[in-house]
Amino acid sequence: MNIKAFSKALYSSWYFYSPDRILLDCGEGCSIFLKQEIFAIEKIFLSHGHMDHIAGLLPFLCLRQSTKGDTQKGIEIYYPEGDRSIEILKETVSQMLGKFIRYPLSWTAINPGDEIELKKGRVMRVYQADHSIENPLIFVIEEKRRSLKEELKGTSGKQLAKLSDNEKFDYRTAKILAYSGDSMPVDPEVYKEVHTLIHECTFLQLKDRKYPIHSEIQEVFDLAKSANVQNLILCHISPRYPNSKIRDLIEKTKTHGINYSWIIPGKVNEIE
């Protein structure tokens, strides 16, 4: 997977997915921990405008210009259309760094249903999240894959060479990575058969949730089961739970045999 991540609910969340050179959200401290890796990032996807997901953007953009690295390399920022906090941040960047930044910087407002091209034919597909803010978003990386038609297996190379690709192959869309942002569980079809789902899990006990704006652990595992998720990464865990207690609380949950891990709050996590 090659993910470097930091996530502590209320404080900061960001996820660097190196295969596609993208950053999912940009919470405080992102550039401090990534150091020179900030120059590897080509696209930033912001799920919503709460401060723990966007507060690191201003220093990130500043350091792209002022530290050692390719200071001419452009960056593209994608954000939810109509998100007032991000619009204010965009204007702040323009006012504070407009003359300082010399690399190409673009901002693109996006909505559920949009697709953004990534590397090697992959796309980022955008879905609607369920959270207490304007137009919160979910991001899913997809790629087209092909396999030899079942009835042609065992056919010689010479015979296959005479056939067109459509005659030889079956095509399907594979979901590589999904990120929920901050969201209550949504339709499992959004995450259906995704290889890896990074899903917020703010509450490890249902009794701790007062309002339905963040997910609770059993909901997340039930969603992952319904969607037939291969790997589940729990994130955005509330600081009310000491790190030493997280494992015990998770083990009290019905995990449905799903392969899972979690982002340890307050630490930079590296997931291969």
Steps between C-alpha positions, in 0.01 A plus 500: 500500500784741586299736720647740753232635730421701810154511651378619836140617519460874571873561447629397160447253215697443180587202280779488241438231236829482312404275201283780363694788662190630675421641841160434656424794729771723641476534875744682725855369503478330161803673348702466822473122493517450123805728464641465146218266403278806454670539162374158391138610536326615183137514611327579830142386561317674783196315633352796689595827664527414869829628641646164596491411129625823341715689756826367356438628148643851537840388636504212249467741207752738651762230555457376143651831396757561771665166579741286301320321220337564164353841577364531145289184520129579492228379733127450448251536785151347478237600753121478557313764305322742733718427804526848653798423724709378208396799289627727780822297519542530123469879525742506793758306300460748215546800729788362704691295244380631166825679413719251684388182324659466157394143422167428324221473757144412400180464701210293365159480665352152469175319576371145542507325164817670380805310379858623509772330298793361696799299385509200265134519407369509856233748601380656822124465522314734734200406718284677757593459866260537793640766733406831663639739237432618145558235233735259686671255265619141479785402267545165321793409272396273214676338208392297200626144493473228243525121504498239228154364431444169674418317178830611344728369771739249348473658154833539321669836469468491120125455520463772763701740286227484234234621745423856602535602863122502544484146367778383732442678825238562765523845659412607850548796731713432807478722805851540639468741792209682663504779756184592689607841625285581803174319444232281640475170308360541148364256240734195494498516119740796526767270644396173336795258483757773554847370579563744786252725678623777729192580708454736790421326828468786745309305762612163632190479721153598383415651840761771440327642192248779559423597140496296177782684324789256551522122467501246780718193477233231456339704222831511317559126519141430395545733204828334403333159513208616285741650247730195501801716581831313491695719743366754747704779656332678792587866544391827666474325838391730782773607747263401782635146449859451623717325243556221751124426505424509127586138426283371786203709388532387139520136606161536669350573161356248256763534225344243260844353430607811307871573474543828685746741657480852639684829484654544845389848612777755539759302307606486136398159369659331198296231325661285232 
